[in-house]
Amino acid sequence: MTTVDVLQAEARERPRMVVVAAIGAALSLLSPVFGVSLLRSQPDNVPAQLIYGAHHQLGRGLSIGCSVLSLFAIGIVLDFVMRATLARNPDASRWLRVLPMLGAFGLGIVTAASQVVTAIGLAHFATHGSQTYDEARAVTDTGALAYVGILMVLVYVGAVVTTSIMAMRVGLLMRLLAYVGIGASVLLILQPLASGLLGIYWLGALAVLFAGRWPSGTPAAWRSGEAVPWPSNAELREQRVRAAEARRGGGRGRGKAAPEPEAIEGTETAEAATRGPSSATSKRKRKRRR
């Protein structure tokens, strides 16, 4: 595809990406809202918690469902950013395009499957058996799905980090936006609640960027269809130094206008007349008199 074709395709797709990113941000916000409302009245001991969860499957399902759909939205957005990045970096490996979809959609599918398995286990625990602690641990153990989920989390983090760094290098994402996306994905392992909050901001900011409403303007790489890397820290410092010197030079120029050459000559003549004859001229006059 030519650069013109790339820009036209992105222009057609960007309005849809605005909607997808905004929906993803809203779902990321709703997921913890449903989760907190469910956990607010939850009992303290584990068997009672499972029985409580079995009787509140709707709230649990809404929370997990919002989380899964949000992951799908992130996968679609990441795929769009990765395609735009590869169009501006033809030397990059083409297989990287599958990484966003594999990570986000894979994690969403595994999360949904774990929810189904857990829901079945909760229903069985609440209606059968003696509801002991051993049976409670068996309900929360999803077996191989837990290991697949860990693998998908790592793939998802790798997809977000790779896409963000590559997009930042070609000038599609500002540094702050890239770092927020990376932080949100890494915090999914360490602190899921903080990850959700950062994810809301990240998706909302991407929606604003795709809509062309970013406060500092749309990055040049989106307009040109080519890579326009962000300046390094050294280059930014050099630009600031040059700007400061230009401001200082402009201030000196505005303080007092430089005199014209004729004015300088006239001033020198007037000063010479005021000082009178020089010492060399006086000596020559004395010699002639002798």
N, C-alpha and C positions, 0 to 999 in steps of 0.2 A: 504493500500500500504506500502511496505517496503521502507526503506531509499534509497536503490539502485533504486527502481522503481521511486521514487519521483525525484531523481537526473537525471535519464534518461529522464523522461517526461519533466522536466524543460530544459534540454539541447536541446531537440528537439524544444521546444517552444520559447526559448530565442531569436533566430534569427528573428522570426516573431515579437516579442515584440520590438526588435530594430527598425524594419521598422515602426511599428505602432507609437512608441514614436517619431521617427524622423518626420513622416508625421504630427503627432499632433502638434509638435513644429512649423513646417512650416506653417500649417493652422492658428495657433495662431498668427503668424507674419503677415500673409496675411489679416486677418480679420480687424485689425485696419488700414492697408494700404488702403484697399478699403473704409473703413468708413471715413478716413480723406480726401481722394480724393473727396468723395461725399459731405462732409460738407464744403469744402473749398470755394465753390461759393454759399453757401446757403444764401437766403435772411434773413432779420432780423425778420420780423413779422411772427406770427404763421400761418395764412392762406396762405401766400406766401410760407412758408417752406413746407407746405403740398402739395401745387401744384407743387413745385419744386421736392419733393420726388416722386410724382405720375409720373413725367416725367423722373425720374432716378431710376426706379424700379430695373433695372439690377444691378447697383452698390450696391444698398441696399441689394438686394437678395444675391449677391456674398459675401458681408461682413457677413450677418447673416448665410449664408450657411457654410462659413469657420468656423465660431464660433461653429455652431452645430456639424459639422464633427470633430472639435477639441475636443468637449466634448465627442463624441462617442469614439475617440481614448483614451482619458483619462480614460473613463470607462473600456475599454479593458485592459489597462495597470494596473489600480487599481485592477481589478479582478485577474490578474496574480499575483500581489504582495500579495493580500489577500490570494489566494490559497496557495502560497508558505509559507506565515506566518502561516496559520492554519496547514499546514503539519508539521511545527516545534513547534507548540503549540497545542497539541491535547486536552488540557483542555479548550480551547476557544470555545465559542458557535458557532455551525455550521451555524446558521442563519445569522451571520455577512457577509457571502459570498455574500448575495444578496444586501448588502448595497452599494457597489461601482457601480454596474450596475443600481440599482434603482435611485441613486442620479445623476450620470452623464447622463445616457440615459433619465431619466425622465426630467431633466432640458433641455436637447437638444430637446426633443419632444415638450415640452411646449414652448420653444423659437421659434421653427419652426412654431408651430400653431399660436403663437402671430404674427409672421411675415406675415402669410397668411391672418389673419383677418385684420391686419393693411394695407396690400397691397390692399385688396378689399375695405376697407374704403377710402384709398387715391384715388383710381380710381373713386369711386363714388363721393367723394368730389370735384375732379377736373372737373367732367363733369356734375354734377347736383347741384341744389340748389343755394343759394345766397352766399355761401362761407363766412359765418360770423364766428365770434369767437366762438359762441355757437356750431355751426356745427363742427368747428375744434376740440373743446374739446370732442365732441361725437366720432370723428374719433380716437383720441388717447386713449379713454377709452375702454379697452378690456374686461371689466366686470369681470366675475369669473376667467378668465384666469390669470388675474393679481395676484389674491390671490393664485391660484395654483402655479404660478411661484415663489412667495415668499416661499411657502412651499417647492418646489423643490430645491430652492437655499439653504435652511437650511439643507435639506437632503443631498445635494451634499457636503456642508461644513462638515457636520458630517461624511460623508463617507471618505473624504480625511483625516480629522483629525484622525479618528479611525484607518484607514489603515496605515497611516504614523507612529503613535505612536506604534501600535502593531508590525509593521515591524522593527522599531528601537529597540524595546525591545528584539526581538529575534536575532538581529544582521544583518538583511538583508539590512537596510538603515542606512547610516551614519547620525549622528545627524544633520549636516548642511543640508543634502538633505531632511530629514524629516521636519525640521523647514521651509525650503523654500516652500515645498508643503503645509504645514499648513498655512503659510503666504499668499500664492497665493490664497488659497480658502477663507480665511477670508477677504482679500482685495476685493474679488468679490462683497461683500456687501458694503464696504466703498469706494473703489476707483477702478473701473473696469479696467482702463488703467494700473495702477500699477500691478493689478492682472494678466493682460495679459503678461506684461513684465516678471514677476516672473515665470509665467507658461511656457513661452518659455524656460527659463533657466532650469526649473525643468524637463520638458520633454526631453530636450536635454541631461541633465545630466543622466537621467534614461536610455536613449539610450546608452550612453557611458558605464554605469554600466552593463547593460544587455550584451553588446558586450564584456565584460571582459577587457575594456581598461581604467579602472579608474586609475588615477596616482598612488595612494597608494596601488593598488592591489584590487582584488575582496575580499569582506568580507568573513570571514571564514564560516559563516552560509550558504552561497551559495555553498561552496565546500563540506561541511560536511553533509548537509541535516538535521542538527540538530540545535537547538537554541544555539547561541554563543553570549550571551549578551555583550554589550559594557561595559567597566569598568566605575564605577561611578567617580565623581569628586575627592572624597577622595582617591579612588584607584589610579587614575591617579597621584595625588600629591605624594602618597607613592611610586609609580614607579619612578617618577622624582627624589625623594630624594634618593632612592636606586641607581639609575643610577649615580647621582652626587657623592655619596659616593664611588661608584666603580671607577669612574674616578679619584677621589682624591687618593684613595688607590693605583691605578695603577701608578699614577704619582710618589708617594713616592717610590714604588718598583723599578721604572725605574731609579731613581736618583742615587742610590749607592747600589751595591750588598752587601748582608750580609756576614761578614767574616766567614770563616770556623772555626770549633772548634779548630783544631790544630793551626791555625793562632792565635786564641785568647790566647791559652795556651802559645805559643811561645812568644807572645807580653808581657804577664804577667811575664814570666820568665826573659825576657830581662829587663823589667822595674825594677824588684826586684834586679837584678844584678847591675843595674845602681844606684839604691838608696843605695846600700850597706846593711850591717846588720841592723836589726831592733833594737829598743831600748830594747826590752825584751831580745834579745840574748846578747847584751852588758852587761846588769845587771848580767846575769848568769855567764858570763866569769869573772867579777870582784869578785864575791863570791868565785869562785874556787881558784883564786889567793890568797885570804886571808886564 
